[in-house]
């Protein structure tokens, strides 16, 4: 069944080359259409997709070129990176955004079909891998990865979430090819399968795990940050487009930087904007994209992320999704360096992600309230239960932000400590005598 899933994924990507590319001209060469592929609900790409589109930044940058050309932007929305790659290698999309594993498939297919692509910037990243999570149904008795042996697990083969699943199972001593039944499904299909009981667990990328947890339709089984391997989303461009229209690509990257700065400076407003455009709850968007969210946004291509890509190649090769990928030739930061300027680019590379913090989002507030400890947050929640939109806490071990009412809480002396998943909490208990797991209600009672 796994081989069939891989074959289907490969077939989708190997669509025939046809028609003209996304860089289409009309009216005697006076109009150029730039086609951008994005994933509106993969919210760690919003600075190159949903938010960027909502702000109109790219169109403004194109107008500012003032080169006598009329530009039209065609935005094409997809659920995953695979169809974007298919359209790029068919010459129909010029610029696309997707996760790290799909980026490598993008590079491989581009080279295979003589339509080379280049990684030109980064959108959202997490240096520990917290963008991907494995979840189970709320009433599931599964408590650890070892419990998945012999079970059905839904994921999107070739996605970053699939990579997390494979690595996590291997570390747990489970063969991801033989010890589980992997279902290759789109995220929405996998979510429905989990709700229907036709799969035992779901490994997915943002925003699906947080969305299902927020809705009470899933609970976390494994926090991807336990792998302590960077995961990210990035922007890829067709090489021929970049060479033919370097000013247009530079305009896109300038616009992406503007959208990034807007998100970082106005995280609540950005979350509301993305929520309106996608239909996702703003509270879920903020979990990932907020001031202390799971993702950090910056277009600079960090060396740690390039190194992570190189570690991803063997995983894709073992699944027979790619052969060797020359990561160094795929990564091309010339355009984003020029777009930002050498000094600003160096400053972005040197900047560190925002520290993990507990946050509360009061009803009607344009800003969240930040706390120095989870216990301080709980005291605030206890006094404002009816006026809160959401409360967030970072995992004690990994720093991954999670909803306070969905976290696993541990009482250790006078401290109340949150964890995303039960196995992380149990690992903490093993090294702290006297600590014990308590319910969220009990945690609130202890601070009241």
N, C-alpha and C positions, 0 to 999 in steps of 0.2 A: 504493500500500500504506500509506503514511503517513496519507493522508486517511482510509482505512478504520479504521486504528488510532485516530485521533482521534475518529471518529464513534462507535466502540464505547465508548470511554472516556466520551464525553458521554452516551451512552445509559444506561450503568450509573448515572451520577449523576442522571439524570432519572427515577428511579423515581416512580410515582404516590404522592401523599400519601394515607395511609390510617390508620385506627385511632387509638387514643389515643397520646399522647406517652409518653416515658420517665418523665415525672413522673406516675405512675399512683397513684391512691388507692383503697383498699379498706377494708372493715370500718367503714363509716360515717365515713370521713375520718380514721381513726386510724392508717393506715399509708400511707407514701409510698415509692414505689420510685424510686430515682435510678439512671438507666442511664448507665454510663460506657463509651465506646468507646475501646479502646487497641490498640496493636500490640506484642505481647509480645516479638517478635524484632527490632523496631526499637528497639534498646536505648538510644537517646538520648532516649526518652520514658519511661524506667522510673520516674522520680520522679512521673509522673502515671499510671502504669500498673502494670507488673510488680512493681517494688520496693514501690510504694505499696500495692498489693494484698497483697503478702506480709507487709508490716509491720502491716497492719490499721489504719493511721493514720486513714484516712477514716472508717471505722466508729466509731472512738473519738471523733473530733471530732463526729460526728453525735450520738452518745450524750450528749456533753457539752453539747449544745444545751439539753437538759432542757426542751423546749417542749411536752411532752405528746403528741408525735407519735412513732410507731414508724417508723424508717427502715430500708429494705432497699436494699442496693446490688447492682445487677445489672451484672456485668463482662462485656463482650463483646469478644472478641479478633479482630482482623483482620490481614491481611498487609500492607495498604497503607491510605492515608488515604481513597481514593475511596469504599469502601463505608461508611466512617464518615460521610462527608459525605452520602451517599445516605440513610442512616438518620436523620441529624440533620434533613435537610430534609423527611423524612417524619414528623418529630415523635417518633421512637422512641428517639433517643439525646439525652441532655441535655448531656453534657460529652464532648469527644473530644480526642485528641492526635494530631498529625501534623506533617510537615515543612513548610517554608516555601512551596513551590510548591503543595502540596495545601491549605494554609491559604488561599491566595488563591482557589483554585477553590471552597473552602468558602464564602468570603465572597461570591463571584460567584453561586453556586447559591442561597445563602440569600436574597440579594436578588432573584434572578430568580423564585424560587418563593414569595416573600413569607414566608420563614422566616428572617429575618435572624439571623446569628451574630456573635459578637464574640471577638476574640483577647484572652484574659484573663491569660495568663502565658506564660512561656518554660520549656522543660525543658533540653535540652542544646544548646549552640551552639559554633561554631568561627568566630572572626572572620576567618579566611583562606579558609574553604571546605573544610577538610580532612575533612569528614564523608562526602564522596562521592569515589569512586575508579573509574577505568576500568581493567579488568583483561583479560588475555588468557590463553590456555592456557599451561601451563608450557613447552611446547616450541615455542611460536609464534615465528615470525621477525619479527613486527611489533615495531618498536622505537620508533615515535613516532606521534603523531596523524596525521601526513601519510600514514602507511602504511595508514590506515583507508579511504582513498579507494577506492570500489568494493567495500568489504567489508560484511558483515552485522554489525550491532551491536545487541545486545539491551539494552533498558531498559524501565522502566515509564513510559509516556507520561504527562506531567503531574506526575511526581515531581520531587523536588529533584535526583535523580541525572540525570534527563533534562535538567534545566536546566543542570547542569554539562556534560553531553555537548554540548549545543547551543552553549553559550558557548565551550567549549574548541575545538570544531571551527571555529567562526567565527574565533577568534583564530589558528588554524593555517591559515586560508585555505581551509577546506573548507566547502561548503554542506551543512548538516545535513539539508536537505530533498531534495537531488538527488544529492549525491556519495556517500552511503552508503545502504544498505538497512536502515532502522530496524525492528527487531522489537519490537512492543509486548507485553511479557511480564511476568508476575509474577516476583519475584526468584527463587523456587525453580525456576521453569520456565526462566528465563534461565541459571541456574547449570547445570541439566541440559543445556541446549543447548550451553553452552560445553564441557562435558565430552564431549558427543557429537560435537563438531566441526560442528554445524549453525549456529553463529554464530562469528564471528571474535573478537568482543570483547564485554564486558559492562560497562555503566555502572550502578552501583547504589549505594544508600545503606547505612548501617550495618545489620547487622553483616556483610553478605554479602561485601564485598571482603576484609576481614580474616579471615573464616571460611575462604574458599576458599584464601587464601594460607597460612593456618595448616595447612590440610589438604594442602597441596602440589598443589592442583587449579587454581591460578591464580597469575599474577605481575602486579604492578602495571605498567600502561602509562602512566598519568597520575594524578598527585596533584592532587585538586581544589583544594588550597590554593594551587596556582600561579595560580589566578584572582585570589587576594587579595580575594575578596568574601565577606562573612559568609554563613554558612548556619546554620540553626537549626531546632529543633522546638518546637512550642508547644501551648498548650491553648486550645481554642475552646469556647464555650458558646452555646447557643441564647439569643437575646435575651429571648424570652418566659419561658424558664426562669429566667434571671438576675433578671429583674424580679419574677417570682412567688415565687422562692425565694432571695433574696439571702443569707440566713443559711446556706443549704445550700452555695451556691457559695463563700462565705467559708470554710466548714468544709473544703471540698475544697482550697482554696488554702493554708490553714493546714497541712493534712495534707501537701500537696505540699512545703511548706517544711520540714516535719519529715523527710520522706523525703530531701530534698536535703541537709539537714544530716547525716543518717545516712550517706548515700553519701560525702560529703566527709570525714567523720570516720572512717569504717570502709570504705575503698574495697575492700579484699580481701574482707571479709565480704559487702559488697554485691554484688561480682562473683560470689561463690559462691552467694548467694541467687538472683540473676537467672539464673545458669547452671542451677541446679536447677529453676527454674520454666519455663525455655525449652528446655532440652536443648542449649543452646549451650555450647561449652567455656568454662570460666571464664577461661582465658588470653585468649580472644578478647574476652570482655566487658570484661576489664581493659584491653585495648589501647585501647578507646574511653572507658571510664568510670573508669579508674584515677586515682591521685593526680596524674599528669602526662599523662593520656590525651588523646586527640584532642578529646574533648568537655569543655566546662566547663558545669557545672550551676548554674543560678540562676533562680528564677522571675521576677525583675525584667525588665521589658520595656525593653531598652536602646535608646537612640536609633539606634545603629548598625544594629540589627536591623530597626527600622522603615524606615530609609533603604534597607536592602537589599531589603526587600519591595517598595518602590516601584520599584527597578531590575528586579525580577523580572516586573513586570506586562507590559512590552513583549515579553518572551520568550514568555509564555503567550498574549498576543494574536497574535503572529506565527504561533503554532501553532494558532490558532483554537480555543483551549481556553477562553478567557474574552474578554469585552470589557473596557472600562475597569473598574477596581476602585478605589473610594475607600478607600485604605488608612487614612487618618486617622480615618474614621468606623468602620472595622472594629476598629481598635486601641482597647481600653478597659482602662486599667490601674487604674480606680477600685477594683475589687474586691480586687486583689492588694495595692494600697497599704493598704487598710483592714485586710486580713488580716494583713499584716506589721507595720503601724504605720509612720508617716511616717519616724521616725528610722532604723529597721532597713531600710526600703526604700531610703532615701538611701545608707546604708552599702553595701548590696548593689550599687547602681548604680555606686558609686565603686570597688568592689573590682575587681582585675585578675585575669585568668586565671593559674593556676599556671604558672610558667616551665617550658619544655621541659627534661626531664632523662632520662638513661639510667637504666633500672631492671632489676634482676634479681629473679625470683621463685623463691626456693629451695623445694624440696619440703618440705611440712609447715609452712611459715612462715606466720604470720598477718600479716606485713608484708613489703613488698619492700625491697630494698637499692638505694639511690640513689647515682649516681656523678656526678662533676663533668664527665666527658668520655666519649665513646664508647670511646676507647682504654682508659680505666680499667675500663669495663664489660668489654671484651674480655679484659683480663687476669684479671678475676674469672671470666668464663666459662671461660677456658682451664684454670683450676684447679678448676672445679666442674662439669665437663661432664655428669657422671652424676647430679647432684643438683639440677638446675634444671628448673622447670616451664616457664619462659619468660624471654627476655631482650628488652628493648625499647630502641630508640634513636630519637631525634628526627631527622628529615631536616635536614641541614645548612643548607638554604636556607629551607624552609617551616616547620620545627618540627614537622611531622606525625609522630606516633609510629608506629613500625612494628616488626615482629619483626626482631631482629638477624640471624637466619639467612635472612631473606627480603629484606633490604635490598641495595641496590647499593652496594658499598664502593669508596672512592677513597683511594689512598695519595698524599699530598701532602707530600713531605719526610718528617718524622717523624710527621705526623698521619695518622690513619685516620678517614675521614669517611663517614658513612652517608647514603644517599638512598633515598626510597621507589621512585622510578621511574628508568629509564635516561635519559630525556630531561633530567631535572633534573640528573643526574650529568654528562651531556655538556655541559650549559650551564655547569657549574662548570669542567669541563676546558678549555673554550674560553677562560676568563679566567685560567687558572693553568698556565703552562708547566711541564712536567715531571710534573704530576699524572697518574695513570693509574688505570683501573679494575682492581681485584683481586677475587679470589674471597673468600668468607667464610672458607674454610679457610685461604687465604693470609693474611688479616687476623689470624686467630687465631695463626697460626704466627709472624707478625711480633712479637707481644707475648709469646710464650711464652719 
